[in-house]
Amino acid sequence: MNLREGTRRLALLLGVVGAILGGFFSYFQLQSTLKERAAHIRFEKLANSSVVIQARIDCFPTPKGAEIEGGKFVPPFCAISIDDPHAFFYRPSESNSNGMKTVHFENREITSIETQDGQTLYPTPAPSAWLYLLIALFPILGFFIPWGAVRAIGWVGGGFVAGPK
């Protein structure tokens, strides 16, 4: 066996091992991304439901005609958080809750939604489309990076071993 054939076989072997490892990494990254996407979809579905729209109307009516205590606006249907005076929480009625227990607001934005099954959902961004492309590229990169590295090292090493022409 010569150096050229050995380098070619080593490059292919390490390329296949790299592709397999890239496939495993791709699988685990895909599972994480799908969970993140599901959490985003669930939060957005609840955040845009009629219950939360009603909560916004109840908690943040127009200040005209609203009760003012000590110069501060107090929403008529929401409770003010003890820890933060800018934070409110809204508890929908059981019959019209869509599975929500409490909706937390801070500065008119939803910060979290507690569900009746005990989960707390936070606003999460949707995974980028580029992330899905990157997940698909992990096995390909896993093959070509070690394959190319071995080929390059073999090419350089072959220059020192080869005799003069």
C-alpha positions as CSV (number, residue, x, y, z in Angstrom):
1,M,0.0,0.0,0.0
2,N,1.3,3.4,-0.8
3,L,0.9,6.8,0.8
4,R,-1.6,8.0,-1.7
5,E,-4.0,5.0,-1.3
6,G,-3.7,5.1,2.5
7,T,-4.4,8.8,2.7
8,R,-7.5,8.3,0.4
9,R,-8.8,5.5,2.6
10,L,-8.2,7.4,5.8
11,A,-9.9,10.5,4.4
12,L,-13.0,8.5,3.5
13,L,-13.1,6.7,6.8
14,L,-12.8,9.9,8.8
15,G,-15.3,11.6,6.5
16,V,-17.9,8.9,7.1
17,V,-17.3,9.1,10.9
18,G,-17.7,12.9,10.7
19,A,-20.9,12.5,8.7
20,I,-22.3,10.1,11.3
21,L,-21.4,12.5,14.1
22,G,-22.8,15.4,12.1
23,G,-26.0,13.4,11.7
24,F,-26.3,12.8,15.5
25,F,-25.6,16.5,16.2
26,S,-28.2,17.4,13.5
27,Y,-30.8,15.2,15.1
28,F,-30.4,16.6,18.6
29,Q,-30.3,20.2,17.2
30,L,-33.5,19.5,15.2
31,Q,-35.3,18.2,18.3
32,S,-34.3,21.3,20.2
33,T,-35.5,23.5,17.4
34,L,-38.8,21.7,17.0
35,K,-39.4,22.2,20.8
36,E,-38.6,25.9,20.5
37,R,-41.0,26.2,17.5
38,A,-43.8,24.4,19.4
39,A,-43.3,26.7,22.4
40,H,-43.4,29.8,20.2
41,I,-46.6,28.6,18.4
42,R,-48.3,27.7,21.7
43,F,-47.4,31.1,23.3
44,E,-48.5,33.0,20.2
45,K,-51.8,31.1,20.0
46,L,-52.6,31.9,23.6
47,A,-51.3,35.5,23.4
48,N,-53.5,36.2,20.4
49,S,-56.6,34.5,21.8
50,S,-59.8,36.3,22.7
51,V,-59.1,35.9,26.4
52,V,-55.9,37.9,26.2
53,I,-57.5,40.5,24.0
54,Q,-60.2,40.9,26.6
55,A,-57.5,41.1,29.3
56,R,-55.8,43.9,27.4
57,I,-59.1,45.8,27.2
58,D,-59.8,45.2,30.9
59,C,-56.3,45.9,32.2
60,F,-55.5,48.8,30.0
61,P,-58.6,50.9,29.2
62,T,-58.2,54.4,28.0
63,P,-57.1,56.6,31.0
64,K,-60.1,58.8,30.4
65,G,-62.5,58.0,33.2
66,A,-60.1,55.5,34.9
67,E,-59.7,55.5,38.6
68,I,-56.6,57.3,39.8
69,E,-55.1,56.6,43.3
70,G,-52.3,58.7,44.4
71,G,-51.7,60.0,40.9
72,K,-51.3,56.5,39.6
73,F,-53.6,54.7,37.1
74,V,-55.1,51.6,38.5
75,P,-56.8,49.2,36.1
76,P,-60.2,48.2,37.2
77,F,-60.0,44.4,36.5
78,C,-56.4,43.6,37.0
79,A,-54.2,43.1,40.1
80,I,-51.0,45.1,40.5
81,S,-47.9,43.0,41.3
82,I,-46.5,43.6,44.7
83,D,-42.9,43.5,43.5
84,D,-43.2,45.8,40.5
85,P,-45.8,48.6,40.2
86,H,-45.6,48.4,36.4
87,A,-46.6,44.7,36.3
88,F,-50.2,43.5,36.3
89,F,-51.7,40.0,36.2
90,Y,-55.0,39.0,34.9
91,R,-56.9,35.8,35.9
92,P,-59.6,34.9,33.4
93,S,-62.8,33.1,34.4
94,E,-62.8,29.3,34.4
95,S,-65.4,29.1,31.7
96,N,-63.5,31.4,29.3
97,S,-59.9,30.6,30.0
98,N,-58.6,28.6,27.0
99,G,-56.5,26.7,29.4
100,M,-54.9,29.8,30.9
101,K,-54.7,30.5,34.6
102,T,-52.9,33.8,34.8
103,V,-51.6,36.3,32.2
104,H,-48.7,38.5,33.3
105,F,-48.2,42.0,31.8
106,E,-45.4,44.5,32.2
107,N,-45.6,47.8,30.5
108,R,-48.6,46.6,28.4
109,E,-46.6,43.7,27.0
110,I,-47.2,40.0,27.9
111,T,-44.3,38.7,29.9
112,S,-45.7,35.2,30.7
113,I,-48.8,33.0,30.6
114,E,-49.4,30.4,33.3
115,T,-51.6,27.5,32.1
116,Q,-53.9,25.5,34.2
117,D,-51.7,22.4,33.8
118,G,-48.9,24.3,35.7
119,Q,-46.7,25.3,32.8
120,T,-45.4,28.9,32.4
121,L,-45.0,30.1,28.8
122,Y,-42.7,32.9,27.9
123,P,-42.5,34.9,24.7
124,T,-39.9,33.1,22.5
125,P,-38.8,34.0,19.0
126,A,-39.5,31.6,16.2
127,P,-36.5,29.7,15.0
128,S,-34.8,31.2,12.0
129,A,-35.2,29.5,8.6
130,W,-31.3,29.6,8.4
131,L,-31.2,27.3,11.4
132,Y,-33.1,24.6,9.5
133,L,-30.6,24.9,6.6
134,L,-27.7,24.7,9.1
135,I,-29.2,21.5,10.6
136,A,-29.3,20.0,7.1
137,L,-25.7,20.9,6.5
138,F,-24.2,19.3,9.7
139,P,-23.8,15.8,8.2
140,I,-22.3,17.3,4.9
141,L,-19.9,19.5,6.9
142,G,-19.2,16.5,9.1
143,F,-18.0,14.6,6.1
144,F,-16.1,17.3,4.2
145,I,-14.2,18.9,7.1
146,P,-12.2,15.7,8.2
147,W,-12.0,14.5,4.6
148,G,-10.5,17.7,3.4
149,A,-8.2,18.0,6.3
150,V,-6.8,14.5,5.8
151,R,-6.4,15.1,2.0
152,A,-4.6,18.4,2.7
153,I,-2.3,16.9,5.3
154,G,-1.6,13.9,2.9
155,W,-0.9,16.3,0.0
156,V,1.6,18.3,2.1
157,G,3.1,15.1,3.6
158,G,3.3,13.6,0.1
159,G,5.5,16.5,-1.0
160,F,8.1,15.6,1.5
161,V,8.1,11.9,0.8
162,A,8.1,12.0,-3.0
163,G,11.4,11.8,-4.7
164,P,12.7,14.4,-7.2
165,K,11.2,14.4,-10.7
